C-alpha cells in the first residue's frame, strides 16, 4: 500500500520453500487462526527495543512490542471475519522500503503460493491463493510454510520518507495526520488472502497459461467480455480502460447500494468562455477535503501561475496576483514537487473554494493521496490532455475573471465507485501501475474502501458490510 502504492509478490513458490527459524504468535480470534511469524533480525522491526509510550490502547513499551500488538490487532480482525480450519501463516517483517519526501511504499504483501484444480475447487482451471486453497480443501497444501509474506516500512516518518507522517501504532483509529498502521496491515493481509490477480495486467499474460479465479469476475464494459475470455492483448488493453472494468461477483454486486454512496464525483465545465471545453470530465478523487454532493461547488476556474514555464505548483503560499485570482474561485494547479494536500491547503488559505489539480504526465486523472483534516474544500484532478483543453479556454482570462465556470459535483445517477449498472469498479489507470492496477477498487469509491490503492485518512478498521466491500469480494472468490 502506498501513500500515493506499490504492491508485491505474485509468484508461485514451492510448498515448503520457506524455512522459518523464528517463533510465531497465533491468534484464534474467531473462525480462523492467523499466525504472525517474526522474520526480522535482531534489533530490527519487531525486535526494535527503542522505548515507546503506550498509545491508543496499544500497551507496548518498546517500538518493537507496539508493532507486534498492531499486527495482532489486524490479525484479530481477519480472524474474526474468515472461516478456515487451517492456520493462515504470515511471514512478517518491518524493514526499510522505498521512500521519498512526498511518497512512500507503506507495505507490500502477497500470496507465496497458488494452486488450481484441487479437489473441491469452485472454478476449474483457475489459480487460488495458498490460504484460500487451504480453506477450501480443509488441509495444509503449503507443507507448513507461510501462505503470505508481508513487509512494512520501518523508515516511515523519518527525513526523506514522508517526514512528519509516521505510522500510528494505536488501536483506536485516532491517527490524526499520521498513517494508521492497523489499516495498512489489514489492506496488505487482504492481498495475501486473495484480493489480487496473478495475471499480468501489463502484458495480459496468465500465470502458467491459466487464469486467476479473480479473472472470472472481471468484466470490461467496452469489450463486453470477461478477462478469462480475452486474449493477452485484450487484457492488457482492459487494464488501461479507465473506469470501464467492473467486478461481477454476486456478493459484491448485491451490496454496492448498501456500502457505496449514490453520486459519483465529476467536473462539469460551462460558462460564456468555455467554448469547446464545455462538458463533463472524468476526475481523480482526493483522500482529503470535503465529500461532494449535489449540487456541488461552482465558481470561475482560475489557474495558478507561479513558475517561469507558465505552470502553477502552489507548493508555497500564494501571493500577489495568484492569491487575488483564486480568492472566491476554483483554483487550477499543476501536479508536481509537493504533496496534493499541500497544494490544496495553500489554495484554500488564499481563499479558493475548490481545487482542480492537472496531471503532469500522459494518462488518466490520478487519485490524490494524502491526509490533512484542515483542508475543507473539494479537490479533484484531471488528466493532462483534459487539463490542456481547460488551459486553452482560460488563456483569455483577466486577473480576476475567466468566464469558465467549473462545477465540482456529482452524477446522482451513478454510485460512487460503481459503473452505470451498479457493479463495483476496479482500478485501471493509464499508464499501468505495477502492483496497483486491477488488484484494487477504483479510487472513485465512496465511502473510501480499504482495498483502494492509496490509503485514505477516513478509513475504519472494518472489512465488512455496511462499511466495506472487501470481505464480499473474498466471498465471491471462495472464502
C-alpha positions as CSV (number, residue, x, y, z in Angstrom):
1,X,0.0,0.0,0.0
2,X,1.3,3.4,-0.9
3,X,0.8,6.9,0.3
4,X,0.5,7.6,-3.4
5,X,1.2,2.4,-3.6
6,X,3.2,-0.4,-4.8
7,X,2.3,-4.0,-4.0
8,X,4.5,-7.0,-4.1
9,X,4.7,-10.7,-5.0
10,X,2.5,-12.5,-7.4
11,X,4.6,-15.7,-7.9
12,X,4.3,-19.4,-7.3
13,X,6.5,-20.8,-4.5
14,X,7.1,-24.5,-4.0
15,X,5.3,-25.7,-0.8
16,X,7.9,-25.8,2.0
17,X,10.2,-23.3,0.4
18,X,10.3,-21.1,3.5
19,X,12.5,-22.0,6.5
20,X,11.0,-20.1,9.4
21,X,13.6,-20.4,12.1
22,X,11.7,-18.0,14.3
23,X,8.7,-18.4,16.5
24,X,5.2,-17.0,15.6
25,X,2.3,-15.7,17.5
26,X,-1.1,-17.3,16.8
27,X,-4.5,-15.7,17.1
28,X,-7.7,-17.7,17.1
29,X,-9.9,-14.7,17.5
30,X,-12.9,-16.0,15.6
31,X,-13.4,-18.6,12.9
32,X,-9.8,-18.6,11.5
33,X,-6.4,-18.7,13.1
34,X,-3.7,-16.3,11.9
35,X,-0.1,-16.9,12.8
36,X,2.3,-13.9,12.6
37,X,5.9,-15.2,12.1
38,X,8.5,-12.6,13.1
39,X,11.0,-12.6,10.2
40,X,13.1,-9.6,11.5
41,X,16.7,-9.9,12.5
42,X,17.9,-8.8,16.0
43,X,17.2,-5.1,16.8
44,X,15.1,-4.6,13.7
45,X,11.4,-4.2,13.2
46,X,9.6,-6.3,15.8
47,X,12.9,-6.6,17.7
48,X,13.5,-2.9,18.0
49,X,14.0,-2.1,21.7
50,X,13.5,1.7,21.3
51,X,11.4,2.8,24.3
52,X,7.8,3.9,23.3
53,X,4.9,5.3,25.4
54,X,1.6,3.4,25.2
55,X,-0.8,4.9,22.7
56,X,-4.4,4.5,21.7
57,X,-4.9,1.2,23.5
58,X,-1.5,-0.2,22.4
59,X,0.2,-1.1,25.7
60,X,3.6,-2.0,24.3
61,X,6.6,-0.2,25.9
62,X,9.1,-0.6,23.0
63,X,8.7,0.2,19.3
64,X,9.0,-3.5,18.5
65,X,6.3,-4.5,21.0
66,X,3.9,-1.9,19.7
67,X,4.4,-3.1,16.2
68,X,3.7,-6.7,17.3
69,X,0.5,-5.6,19.0
70,X,-0.7,-3.6,15.9
71,X,0.0,-6.7,13.8
72,X,-2.0,-8.8,16.2
73,X,-4.9,-6.4,16.1
74,X,-5.1,-6.7,12.3
75,X,-4.8,-10.5,12.5
76,X,-7.7,-10.5,15.0
77,X,-9.9,-8.6,12.6
78,X,-9.3,-11.0,9.8
79,X,-9.5,-14.0,12.2
80,X,-12.9,-12.8,13.4
81,X,-14.1,-12.4,9.8
82,X,-12.8,-15.5,7.9
83,X,-13.6,-19.2,8.2
84,X,-10.8,-21.8,7.9
85,X,-9.7,-24.8,9.9
86,X,-6.1,-24.4,8.5
87,X,-3.9,-21.8,10.2
88,X,-3.0,-18.8,8.0
89,X,0.7,-18.3,8.4
90,X,2.1,-14.8,7.6
91,X,5.8,-14.2,7.4
92,X,6.0,-10.6,8.5
93,X,8.8,-8.0,8.9
94,X,9.2,-4.3,9.4
95,X,12.1,-3.2,7.2
96,X,13.2,-0.2,5.1
97,X,11.2,0.2,1.9
98,X,11.1,2.6,-1.0
99,X,10.7,6.3,0.2
100,X,10.9,9.9,-0.9
101,X,10.0,13.2,0.7
102,X,6.5,13.1,-0.9
103,X,5.6,9.4,-1.4
104,X,6.4,6.1,0.2
105,X,5.6,2.4,0.0
106,X,3.9,1.7,3.3
107,X,3.9,-2.0,2.9
108,X,3.7,-4.9,0.4
109,X,2.2,-8.4,0.7
110,X,1.1,-11.2,-1.5
111,X,0.4,-15.0,-1.7
112,X,3.6,-17.1,-1.6
113,X,1.9,-20.0,-3.5
114,X,-1.1,-20.6,-5.8
115,X,-3.0,-23.8,-6.6
116,X,-5.5,-24.9,-9.2
117,X,-7.8,-27.9,-9.9
118,X,-7.6,-29.2,-6.4
119,X,-10.4,-31.4,-5.1
120,X,-13.4,-29.1,-4.5
121,X,-12.1,-26.1,-6.4
122,X,-15.2,-23.9,-7.1
123,X,-13.9,-22.9,-10.6
124,X,-11.8,-25.3,-12.6
125,X,-8.6,-24.2,-14.4
126,X,-8.1,-21.1,-12.1
127,X,-5.4,-20.2,-9.7
128,X,-6.3,-19.8,-6.0
129,X,-4.0,-18.3,-3.3
130,X,-2.5,-20.7,-0.9
131,X,-4.5,-19.5,2.1
132,X,-7.8,-19.8,0.2
133,X,-6.8,-23.2,-1.2
134,X,-6.2,-24.5,2.3
135,X,-9.6,-23.2,3.4
136,X,-11.3,-24.9,0.5
137,X,-9.5,-28.2,0.9
138,X,-9.5,-28.3,4.7
139,X,-5.8,-29.3,4.6
140,X,-2.4,-27.5,4.5
141,X,-1.2,-27.6,0.9
142,X,1.9,-25.5,1.8
143,X,3.8,-28.0,3.9
144,X,3.7,-25.7,7.0
145,X,5.3,-22.8,5.0
146,X,3.8,-19.3,5.2
147,X,0.9,-18.7,2.8
148,X,1.5,-14.9,2.9
149,X,4.6,-12.8,3.0
150,X,4.3,-9.2,4.2
151,X,6.8,-6.3,4.7
152,X,6.1,-2.9,6.1
153,X,8.2,0.3,6.0
154,X,10.3,0.9,9.1
155,X,11.5,4.3,7.9
156,X,8.1,6.0,7.5
157,X,8.0,9.5,9.0
158,X,11.8,10.0,9.0
159,X,13.6,12.5,6.9
160,X,13.1,11.9,3.2
161,X,10.4,9.3,3.9
162,X,7.2,11.2,4.2
163,X,8.7,13.2,7.1
164,X,6.1,14.0,9.7
165,X,3.8,11.2,8.7
166,X,4.9,8.1,10.7
167,X,2.9,5.0,11.4
168,X,0.4,5.5,14.2
169,X,0.5,2.3,16.3
170,X,-2.6,2.9,18.4
171,X,-5.5,0.6,18.0
172,X,-8.3,3.2,18.3
173,X,-8.1,4.8,14.8
174,X,-7.2,8.3,16.2
175,X,-4.2,8.7,13.9
176,X,-4.6,12.4,13.1
177,X,-2.1,13.2,10.3
178,X,-0.1,10.0,10.9
179,X,-0.8,6.8,9.0
180,X,-2.8,4.2,10.7
181,X,-0.7,1.0,10.8
182,X,-3.6,-1.4,11.6
183,X,-5.4,-0.1,8.4
184,X,-2.3,-0.7,6.3
185,X,-1.9,-4.2,7.8
186,X,-5.5,-5.2,7.1
187,X,-5.1,-4.0,3.5
188,X,-1.9,-5.9,2.8
189,X,-3.2,-9.1,4.6
190,X,-6.2,-8.8,2.3
191,X,-4.0,-9.1,-0.8
192,X,-2.3,-12.2,0.6
193,X,-5.7,-13.7,1.3
194,X,-6.5,-13.5,-2.4
195,X,-7.5,-9.9,-3.2
196,X,-5.3,-9.9,-6.3
197,X,-5.0,-11.3,-9.7
198,X,-2.0,-13.5,-10.7
199,X,-2.4,-12.5,-14.3
200,X,-0.1,-9.7,-15.6
201,X,-2.1,-6.6,-16.4
202,X,0.9,-5.2,-18.2
203,X,1.2,-7.9,-20.8
204,X,-2.2,-9.7,-20.2
205,X,-0.3,-13.0,-19.8
206,X,-1.8,-15.5,-17.5
207,X,0.3,-17.3,-14.9
208,X,1.4,-20.6,-16.4
209,X,-1.2,-20.1,-19.2
210,X,-4.1,-20.3,-16.7
211,X,-6.3,-17.5,-15.3
212,X,-6.7,-16.5,-11.7
213,X,-10.0,-17.1,-10.0
214,X,-10.2,-13.3,-9.8
215,X,-10.3,-13.1,-13.7
216,X,-13.6,-14.9,-13.9
217,X,-15.3,-11.9,-12.3
218,X,-13.7,-9.1,-14.2
219,X,-15.9,-7.6,-17.0
220,X,-14.8,-5.0,-19.4
221,X,-17.6,-2.7,-20.3
222,X,-16.0,-1.7,-23.6
223,X,-15.1,-5.1,-24.9
224,X,-18.1,-6.8,-23.4
225,X,-16.0,-9.7,-22.2
226,X,-14.7,-11.3,-19.0
227,X,-10.9,-11.4,-18.6
228,X,-11.0,-15.2,-18.8
229,X,-12.4,-14.9,-22.4
230,X,-9.9,-12.4,-23.6
231,X,-6.6,-12.6,-25.4
232,X,-3.4,-11.4,-23.7
233,X,-3.6,-8.2,-25.8
234,X,-7.2,-7.6,-24.9
235,X,-6.4,-8.0,-21.2
236,X,-3.5,-5.5,-21.4
237,X,-5.8,-3.0,-23.1
238,X,-8.5,-3.6,-20.5
239,X,-6.1,-3.0,-17.6
240,X,-5.8,0.6,-19.0
241,X,-9.5,1.1,-19.7
242,X,-10.2,3.9,-17.1
243,X,-13.3,3.1,-15.0
244,X,-14.6,0.6,-17.5
245,X,-13.5,-2.6,-15.7
246,X,-16.2,-3.9,-13.3
247,X,-16.4,-6.7,-10.7
248,X,-19.4,-9.0,-11.4
249,X,-19.3,-11.2,-8.3
250,X,-22.8,-11.6,-6.8
251,X,-21.8,-10.9,-3.2
252,X,-20.2,-7.6,-4.1
253,X,-22.9,-6.6,-6.6
254,X,-25.7,-7.2,-4.1
255,X,-24.0,-4.9,-1.5
256,X,-22.9,-2.0,-3.7
257,X,-26.0,0.1,-2.9
258,X,-25.6,-0.7,0.8
259,X,-21.9,0.3,1.1
260,X,-21.3,2.9,-1.6
261,X,-22.9,6.4,-1.8
262,X,-25.2,7.5,-4.6
263,X,-23.5,10.1,-6.7
264,X,-20.1,9.7,-8.4
265,X,-17.8,12.8,-8.5
266,X,-17.3,14.6,-11.7
267,X,-16.2,18.0,-13.1
268,X,-18.6,20.0,-15.3
269,X,-17.4,23.0,-17.3
270,X,-19.7,25.7,-18.7
271,X,-19.8,29.5,-19.0
272,X,-19.6,32.1,-21.7
273,X,-15.9,31.5,-22.4
274,X,-15.9,27.7,-22.1
275,X,-16.5,27.2,-25.8
276,X,-15.4,23.6,-26.8
277,X,-14.1,22.9,-23.3
278,X,-17.8,22.7,-22.1
279,X,-19.0,19.4,-20.7
280,X,-18.3,16.7,-18.2
281,X,-14.8,15.4,-17.3
282,X,-13.7,12.2,-15.6
283,X,-11.8,13.0,-12.4
284,X,-9.5,11.6,-9.9
285,X,-10.7,12.0,-6.3
286,X,-8.9,13.0,-3.2
287,X,-8.5,11.2,0.1
288,X,-8.8,14.6,1.9
289,X,-11.1,17.6,1.6
290,X,-14.9,17.6,1.7
291,X,-17.2,15.0,0.2
292,X,-19.1,16.4,-2.7
293,X,-22.9,16.1,-3.0
294,X,-25.4,17.7,-5.4
295,X,-25.4,20.5,-6.4
296,X,-21.7,20.7,-5.7
297,X,-19.5,23.7,-5.6
298,X,-19.4,26.1,-8.6
299,X,-17.2,29.1,-9.4
300,X,-15.0,30.6,-12.0
301,X,-11.9,28.4,-12.8
302,X,-8.7,30.4,-12.4
303,X,-5.2,28.9,-12.9
304,X,-2.3,29.5,-10.6
305,X,0.9,30.5,-12.4
306,X,3.9,30.6,-10.1
307,X,6.6,29.0,-12.3
308,X,8.7,30.5,-15.2
309,X,7.3,27.9,-17.6
310,X,3.7,29.0,-17.0
311,X,2.7,26.2,-14.7
312,X,1.4,26.7,-11.1
313,X,2.7,24.3,-8.5
314,X,1.2,26.0,-5.4
315,X,3.8,24.5,-3.2
316,X,4.3,27.7,-1.4
317,X,1.7,30.2,0.0
318,X,0.0,32.1,-2.8
319,X,0.7,35.8,-3.0
320,X,0.0,38.8,-5.3
321,X,-1.9,38.1,-8.5
322,X,-2.2,34.4,-7.8
323,X,-3.9,35.0,-4.4
324,X,-6.1,37.6,-6.0
325,X,-7.2,35.4,-8.9
326,X,-8.2,32.3,-6.8
327,X,-9.9,34.2,-4.0
328,X,-13.6,33.1,-4.0
329,X,-13.0,31.0,-7.1
330,X,-11.8,27.5,-8.0
331,X,-8.1,27.2,-8.4
332,X,-6.4,25.1,-11.1
333,X,-2.9,24.0,-10.1
334,X,-0.4,21.6,-11.6
335,X,0.9,18.3,-10.2
336,X,4.5,18.0,-9.1
337,X,7.2,18.7,-6.5
338,X,5.0,18.7,-3.3
339,X,2.0,16.7,-2.0
340,X,-1.5,17.2,-3.2
341,X,-2.8,18.2,0.2
342,X,-0.1,20.9,0.4
343,X,-1.3,22.4,-2.9
344,X,-4.9,22.3,-1.7
345,X,-4.1,23.9,1.6
346,X,-2.2,26.8,0.0
347,X,-5.1,27.4,-2.4
348,X,-7.6,27.3,0.4
349,X,-5.5,29.7,2.5
350,X,-5.7,32.1,-0.4
351,X,-9.5,31.9,-0.4
352,X,-10.1,29.3,-3.1
353,X,-13.4,27.5,-2.8
354,X,-12.2,24.4,-4.7
355,X,-9.1,23.0,-6.4
356,X,-8.6,21.2,-9.7
357,X,-5.2,19.5,-10.0
358,X,-3.8,19.0,-13.5
359,X,-1.8,15.8,-14.1
360,X,1.7,16.4,-15.4
361,X,2.1,13.2,-17.4
362,X,0.1,11.4,-20.1
363,X,-2.6,9.1,-18.8
364,X,-5.8,9.3,-16.7
365,X,-6.7,11.6,-13.9
366,X,-4.7,10.5,-10.8
367,X,-6.1,9.7,-7.4
368,X,-5.0,12.2,-4.9
369,X,-3.5,10.6,-1.8
370,X,-2.7,12.5,1.4
371,X,-4.0,13.5,4.7
372,X,-4.8,16.9,6.1
373,X,-8.0,17.3,8.1
374,X,-7.7,21.1,7.8
375,X,-8.4,21.0,4.1
376,X,-12.2,21.7,4.0
377,X,-12.7,22.5,0.2
378,X,-13.3,19.9,-2.6
379,X,-10.3,18.7,-4.5
380,X,-10.3,16.8,-7.8
381,X,-7.8,16.0,-10.5
382,X,-8.0,15.9,-14.3
383,X,-5.8,14.2,-16.9
384,X,-3.0,16.1,-18.8
385,X,-5.0,16.0,-22.0
386,X,-8.1,17.4,-20.3
387,X,-6.0,20.0,-18.5
388,X,-4.6,21.2,-21.8
389,X,-8.2,21.7,-23.1
390,X,-9.1,23.6,-19.9
391,X,-6.0,25.8,-20.0
392,X,-6.7,26.8,-23.6
393,X,-10.2,28.0,-22.5
394,X,-8.5,30.0,-19.7
395,X,-6.0,31.7,-22.0
396,X,-8.0,34.9,-22.4
397,X,-8.9,35.4,-18.8
398,X,-8.4,38.7,-16.9
399,X,-6.7,38.8,-13.5
400,X,-10.0,38.1,-11.7
401,X,-12.3,36.5,-14.3
402,X,-12.1,33.7,-16.8
403,X,-15.7,33.2,-17.9
404,X,-15.1,29.5,-17.5
405,X,-17.4,28.0,-14.8
406,X,-16.4,24.8,-13.0
407,X,-18.8,22.7,-11.0
408,X,-17.2,20.2,-8.7
409,X,-20.2,18.0,-8.2
410,X,-21.7,14.5,-8.6
411,X,-23.7,12.5,-11.1
412,X,-26.6,11.4,-8.9
413,X,-27.5,8.5,-11.2
414,X,-24.3,6.5,-10.5
415,X,-22.9,5.1,-7.3
416,X,-19.5,6.4,-6.3
417,X,-17.1,3.6,-7.3
418,X,-19.6,1.7,-9.5
419,X,-20.4,1.6,-13.2
420,X,-23.8,2.6,-14.6
421,X,-25.2,-0.9,-13.9
422,X,-24.2,-0.7,-10.2
423,X,-21.1,-3.0,-10.4
424,X,-18.1,-2.1,-8.4
425,X,-15.2,-0.7,-10.5
426,X,-11.6,-1.9,-10.4
427,X,-8.6,0.5,-10.5
428,X,-7.4,0.8,-14.2
429,X,-5.3,3.9,-14.6
430,X,-3.3,4.8,-17.7
431,X,-0.4,4.4,-17.6
432,X,-0.4,1.0,-15.9
433,X,0.7,0.9,-12.3
434,X,2.5,-2.3,-11.4
435,X,1.1,-3.9,-8.3
436,X,-1.8,-1.5,-8.1
437,X,-3.7,-1.7,-11.4
438,X,-6.7,-4.2,-11.5
439,X,-6.0,-5.6,-8.0
440,X,-7.7,-2.7,-6.1
441,X,-11.0,-0.9,-6.1
442,X,-11.2,2.3,-8.1
443,X,-10.4,5.5,-6.3
444,X,-13.8,7.0,-7.1
445,X,-15.3,4.7,-4.4
446,X,-17.0,6.5,-1.5
447,X,-17.1,5.9,1.3
448,X,-13.4,5.1,0.8
449,X,-12.7,1.4,0.7
450,X,-9.9,-0.5,2.5
451,X,-8.7,-2.0,-0.8
452,X,-8.2,1.2,-2.8
453,X,-4.6,1.7,-4.0
454,X,-3.7,4.6,-1.7
455,X,-4.6,5.0,2.0
456,X,-7.3,7.3,3.0
457,X,-7.5,9.1,6.3
458,X,-11.1,8.3,7.0
459,X,-10.9,4.5,6.8
460,X,-12.1,2.5,9.7
461,X,-10.7,-0.9,10.7
462,X,-13.9,-2.6,9.3
463,X,-13.7,-5.0,6.4
464,X,-17.4,-6.0,6.2
465,X,-20.8,-4.5,5.2
466,X,-22.1,-1.9,5.8
467,X,-18.7,-0.2,5.9
468,X,-16.6,-2.0,3.3
469,X,-16.8,-4.4,0.3
470,X,-13.6,-6.3,1.0
471,X,-15.0,-9.4,2.6
472,X,-17.8,-9.6,0.0
473,X,-15.2,-9.9,-2.8
474,X,-13.3,-12.5,-0.8
475,X,-16.6,-14.4,-0.5
476,X,-17.1,-14.2,-4.3
477,X,-13.7,-16.0,-4.9
478,X,-14.5,-18.7,-2.3
479,X,-13.9,-17.5,1.2
